[in-house]
Amino acid sequence: MVLISLVLGILLTLGGFFVPTTRLVRLLVGCLGLVILLGATVGLVGNAKQHWGMHRVTTTHTSTISPIASTDPLDVLVYQPTKEPASRRVYTYRSTTTNRQQTTAATAQTRNRVKIGHTTTATLTTTTTSWQFRSQFWRAIFTYPGRHTTLIEQQNTFDLPQRWVTLTPKQTQWLKAAAKEQAKGVRRAERQTVAKIVKQQLAAISHPTAAQRRQITAKAQRAVAQELEKQAPKRTAQLAKQAQQQPAE
């Protein structure tokens, strides 16, 4: 409507001052057109700069996510390395509802926050604040030139389990290789430790039977596996720390 008023004001202003008629009529029509023109212009500027007819609306949406990269025992939230602060990073993840790869917006209004270790399910909570029209009346006034919504700010909060880590693509590649080497080392250490325990216990028996050998071996395997399982969180934390210390790009 304000755009129509703007065009009407221009036509009346031009018509009032240039269409042949009495001086009084030209003056009245021209002044009316000028008033409408100025009013429409002020309305456009007020809507664009001061958001006339609009109010702030905040919405919050929470969804579960999954990693686009996973290296046992870690899941990776990948981000692109930039010179911006951590809150301005662009993160890449996968939506569990659509199974599609998605990224956070790279805009000046977008902020990101990552919290690790406070949940068992990975979620993304997006809080969006925007300008929206107060009513259908104001929407009708600024239908053509005005935007129906204008983003003010967007806060993305990643709430992730303890097994997640944030890495760049290059650091993720390093993690995959390092995790394989660590797994090989753990299996090798397990075999060596079991063999050492079995050898020591069999040495204490003069003539061990096959059943005794199997029993001692099985018991040693369980004990070593339990001890390695206890140490797993420490190994995982160390691996994540080393990955984050690698060059970002």
KOLGUVEX-480016 format. One record per residue (C-alpha): residue number from 1; x, y, z. Coordinates in Angstrom, 2 decimals. Each point is the difference from the previous one (the first is absolute). Layout:
% residues N
(r NUM, (X, Y, Z))
...
//
This chain:
% residues 249
(r 1, (0.00, 0.00, 0.00))
(r 2, (2.82, 2.41, 0.80))
(r 3, (1.46, -0.59, -3.45))
(r 4, (-3.33, 0.84, -1.59))
(r 5, (-0.17, 3.14, 2.14))
(r 6, (3.48, 0.94, -1.17))
(r 7, (-0.96, -0.29, -3.67))
(r 8, (-3.29, 1.81, 0.62))
(r 9, (1.83, 2.83, 1.78))
(r 10, (2.38, 0.41, -2.94))
(r 11, (-2.87, 0.08, -2.52))
(r 12, (-2.03, 2.48, 2.04))
(r 13, (3.01, 2.24, 0.55))
(r 14, (0.86, 0.07, -3.69))
(r 15, (-3.61, 0.24, -1.08))
(r 16, (-0.85, 2.72, 2.47))
(r 17, (2.79, 2.29, -1.10))
(r 18, (0.06, -0.66, -3.73))
(r 19, (-3.55, -0.98, -1.12))
(r 20, (-1.82, 3.05, -1.41))
(r 21, (-2.72, 1.08, 2.43))
(r 22, (-0.63, 2.78, 2.47))
(r 23, (2.84, 1.11, 2.18))
(r 24, (-1.84, -0.90, 3.22))
(r 25, (-0.74, -3.56, -1.18))
(r 26, (3.59, -0.49, -1.12))
(r 27, (1.22, 1.19, 3.35))
(r 28, (-2.36, -2.21, 2.00))
(r 29, (0.62, -3.13, -2.08))
(r 30, (3.74, 0.61, -0.09))
(r 31, (0.22, 0.54, 3.74))
(r 32, (-2.12, -3.11, 0.63))
(r 33, (2.26, -2.05, -2.25))
(r 34, (3.08, 1.41, 1.72))
(r 35, (-1.39, -0.90, 3.43))
(r 36, (-0.79, -3.56, -1.15))
(r 37, (3.45, -0.28, -1.60))
(r 38, (1.77, 1.18, 3.13))
(r 39, (-2.14, -2.25, 2.21))
(r 40, (0.72, -3.07, -2.14))
(r 41, (3.72, 0.80, -0.05))
(r 42, (0.12, 0.44, 3.77))
(r 43, (-1.89, -3.30, 0.38))
(r 44, (2.49, -1.83, -2.21))
(r 45, (2.97, 1.43, 1.85))
(r 46, (-1.61, -0.69, 3.39))
(r 47, (-0.70, -3.60, -0.91))
(r 48, (3.49, -0.56, -1.38))
(r 49, (1.92, 1.77, 2.77))
(r 50, (-2.24, -0.04, 3.07))
(r 51, (-2.16, -3.04, -0.81))
(r 52, (-3.29, 1.88, 0.24))
(r 53, (-2.94, -2.38, 0.27))
(r 54, (2.22, -2.87, 1.14))
(r 55, (1.00, -1.60, 3.30))
(r 56, (2.68, -2.40, 1.20))
(r 57, (-0.95, -3.69, -0.08))
(r 58, (2.19, -2.76, 1.48))
(r 59, (-0.41, -3.67, -0.94))
(r 60, (1.90, -3.04, 1.27))
(r 61, (0.39, -3.32, -1.79))
(r 62, (1.83, -3.09, 1.30))
(r 63, (0.93, -3.00, -2.16))
(r 64, (2.21, -3.06, 0.38))
(r 65, (3.11, -0.20, -2.13))
(r 66, (2.65, -2.53, -0.98))
(r 67, (3.62, 0.47, -1.09))
(r 68, (1.10, 0.05, -3.63))
(r 69, (3.27, -1.55, 1.16))
(r 70, (0.37, -2.70, 2.63))
(r 71, (3.21, -1.73, 1.06))
(r 72, (-0.37, -2.52, 2.79))
(r 73, (-0.03, 1.00, 2.80))
(r 74, (-0.72, 3.62, -0.99))
(r 75, (-2.75, 1.80, -1.90))
(r 76, (1.08, 3.19, -1.77))
(r 77, (-1.77, 3.33, -0.39))
(r 78, (1.85, 1.44, -3.00))
(r 79, (0.61, 3.72, -0.43))
(r 80, (1.71, 2.05, -2.67))
(r 81, (3.13, 1.80, 1.20))
(r 82, (-0.31, 3.79, -0.23))
(r 83, (1.59, 3.08, 1.55))
(r 84, (-3.30, 0.76, 1.72))
(r 85, (-0.61, -0.73, 3.72))
(r 86, (-1.20, -3.47, 0.98))
(r 87, (-3.59, 1.26, 0.27))
(r 88, (0.08, 0.92, -3.71))
(r 89, (1.19, -3.38, -1.26))
(r 90, (-2.01, -1.87, -2.63))
(r 91, (-0.85, -3.45, 1.37))
(r 92, (-1.02, -2.99, -2.09))
(r 93, (-2.27, -2.74, 1.33))
(r 94, (-2.69, -2.45, -1.09))
(r 95, (-3.69, 0.26, 0.83))
(r 96, (-1.40, -3.27, 1.36))
(r 97, (-3.45, 0.76, -1.42))
(r 98, (1.07, 0.64, -3.60))
(r 99, (3.43, -1.70, 0.10))
(r 100, (1.32, 2.94, -2.00))
(r 101, (3.25, 1.85, 0.58))
(r 102, (-0.63, 3.53, 1.25))
(r 103, (2.10, 2.99, 1.03))
(r 104, (-0.56, 2.97, 2.27))
(r 105, (-0.47, 3.37, -1.67))
(r 106, (3.06, 2.17, -0.64))
(r 107, (-1.57, 3.37, 0.78))
(r 108, (0.86, 2.86, 2.32))
(r 109, (-3.21, -0.67, 1.95))
(r 110, (0.81, -3.67, 0.70))
(r 111, (1.78, -1.19, 3.14))
(r 112, (0.91, -3.60, 0.90))
(r 113, (0.68, -1.67, 3.32))
(r 114, (1.19, -3.55, 0.68))
(r 115, (-0.58, -1.80, 3.31))
(r 116, (1.51, -3.47, 0.44))
(r 117, (-0.64, -2.53, 2.77))
(r 118, (-3.41, 1.08, 1.32))
(r 119, (-2.25, -2.42, -1.85))
(r 120, (-0.28, -3.47, -1.52))
(r 121, (-1.67, 1.18, -3.23))
(r 122, (1.50, 2.47, -2.45))
(r 123, (-2.39, 2.92, -0.60))
(r 124, (0.02, 3.37, -1.71))
(r 125, (-2.12, 2.79, 1.45))
(r 126, (-0.52, 2.99, -2.27))
(r 127, (-1.39, 3.21, 1.50))
(r 128, (-0.98, 2.53, -2.65))
(r 129, (-1.03, 3.60, 0.66))
(r 130, (-1.49, 1.97, -2.91))
(r 131, (-2.17, 2.99, -0.85))
(r 132, (-3.52, -0.99, -1.08))
(r 133, (-3.12, 2.03, -0.78))
(r 134, (-2.27, 0.72, 2.94))
(r 135, (-3.19, -0.75, -1.93))
(r 136, (-1.47, -0.60, -3.43))
(r 137, (-0.65, 3.74, -0.26))
(r 138, (3.69, 0.84, 0.18))
(r 139, (0.81, -2.90, -2.29))
(r 140, (-2.40, 1.43, -2.58))
(r 141, (1.54, 3.46, 0.36))
(r 142, (3.53, -1.22, -0.78))
(r 143, (-0.83, -3.05, -2.13))
(r 144, (2.06, 0.87, -3.08))
(r 145, (3.03, 2.01, 1.14))
(r 146, (0.35, -1.39, 3.53))
(r 147, (1.42, -3.35, 1.12))
(r 148, (-2.39, -2.13, 1.99))
(r 149, (2.77, -1.17, 2.34))
(r 150, (3.41, 1.48, 0.73))
(r 151, (2.55, -2.06, 1.92))
(r 152, (1.38, 1.70, 3.12))
(r 153, (2.10, -2.80, 1.43))
(r 154, (0.26, -3.78, 0.02))
(r 155, (1.57, -2.09, 2.77))
(r 156, (0.94, -3.63, -0.72))
(r 157, (0.79, -2.14, 3.05))
(r 158, (1.48, -3.46, -0.53))
(r 159, (-0.55, -2.19, 3.07))
(r 160, (2.21, -3.05, -0.54))
(r 161, (0.93, -3.19, 1.91))
(r 162, (3.49, -0.51, 1.42))
(r 163, (1.14, -2.09, -2.97))
(r 164, (-0.31, 2.95, -2.42))
(r 165, (2.83, 2.30, -1.04))
(r 166, (0.15, 3.09, -2.25))
(r 167, (2.60, -0.21, -2.78))
(r 168, (0.80, 1.42, -3.41))
(r 169, (-0.06, -2.31, -3.06))
(r 170, (3.81, -0.34, 0.10))
(r 171, (-0.01, -0.80, 3.72))
(r 172, (-2.74, -2.56, -0.64))
(r 173, (2.19, -1.79, -2.52))
(r 174, (2.84, -0.07, 2.55))
(r 175, (-2.39, -1.41, 2.61))
(r 176, (-1.06, -2.88, -2.25))
(r 177, (3.59, -1.08, -0.57))
(r 178, (0.98, 0.48, 3.66))
(r 179, (-3.05, -1.95, 1.26))
(r 180, (0.95, -2.98, -2.17))
(r 181, (3.56, 0.05, 1.31))
(r 182, (-1.23, 0.31, 3.59))
(r 183, (-2.36, -2.97, -0.45))
(r 184, (2.85, -2.10, -1.40))
(r 185, (2.18, 0.99, 2.93))
(r 186, (-2.71, -0.91, 2.52))
(r 187, (-0.53, -3.42, -1.57))
(r 188, (3.75, -0.63, -0.09))
(r 189, (0.40, 1.05, 3.64))
(r 190, (-2.95, -2.23, 0.94))
(r 191, (1.56, -3.05, -1.62))
(r 192, (3.39, 0.66, 1.56))
(r 193, (-1.43, 0.57, 3.47))
(r 194, (-2.16, -3.13, -0.15))
(r 195, (2.94, -2.08, -1.19))
(r 196, (2.18, 1.34, 2.83))
(r 197, (-2.62, -0.76, 2.67))
(r 198, (-0.65, -3.49, -1.37))
(r 199, (3.74, -0.75, -0.12))
(r 200, (0.50, 1.13, 3.60))
(r 201, (-2.94, -2.02, 1.34))
(r 202, (0.88, -3.13, -1.96))
(r 203, (3.57, 0.21, 1.32))
(r 204, (-1.37, -0.46, 3.51))
(r 205, (-1.64, -3.32, -1.00))
(r 206, (2.29, -2.97, -0.50))
(r 207, (-2.08, -1.90, -2.53))
(r 208, (-2.96, 2.17, -1.18))
(r 209, (-2.75, -1.77, -1.87))
(r 210, (-1.71, 1.29, -3.14))
(r 211, (-3.06, 0.90, 2.03))
(r 212, (2.13, 2.02, 2.41))
(r 213, (1.65, 1.80, -2.90))
(r 214, (-3.40, 0.92, -1.46))
(r 215, (-1.31, 1.13, 3.39))
(r 216, (3.06, 2.14, 0.75))
(r 217, (-0.07, 1.53, -3.50))
(r 218, (-3.71, 0.82, 0.17))
(r 219, (0.38, 1.56, 3.45))
(r 220, (2.97, 2.10, -1.16))
(r 221, (-1.88, 1.18, -3.09))
(r 222, (-2.97, 1.13, 2.11))
(r 223, (2.21, 1.83, 2.49))
(r 224, (2.00, 1.78, -2.70))
(r 225, (-3.14, 0.91, -1.97))
(r 226, (-1.60, 1.50, 3.12))
(r 227, (3.11, 2.04, 0.76))
(r 228, (0.21, 1.29, -3.59))
(r 229, (-3.67, 0.91, 0.12))
(r 230, (0.60, 2.08, 3.11))
(r 231, (2.80, 1.82, -1.77))
(r 232, (-2.10, 0.62, -3.15))
(r 233, (-1.38, 3.45, 1.06))
(r 234, (3.55, 1.22, 0.71))
(r 235, (1.22, -1.24, -3.39))
(r 236, (-2.97, 1.62, -1.72))
(r 237, (0.56, 3.35, 1.71))
(r 238, (3.69, -0.09, -0.89))
(r 239, (-0.78, -0.83, -3.63))
(r 240, (-2.52, 2.86, -0.24))
(r 241, (2.48, 2.45, 1.52))
(r 242, (2.74, -1.06, -2.42))
(r 243, (-2.38, 0.36, -2.97))
(r 244, (-0.95, 3.54, 1.03))
(r 245, (3.68, 0.91, 0.28))
(r 246, (0.64, -0.94, -3.63))
(r 247, (0.19, 2.76, -2.66))
(r 248, (-3.50, 1.20, -0.89))
(r 249, (0.71, 0.18, -3.72))
//
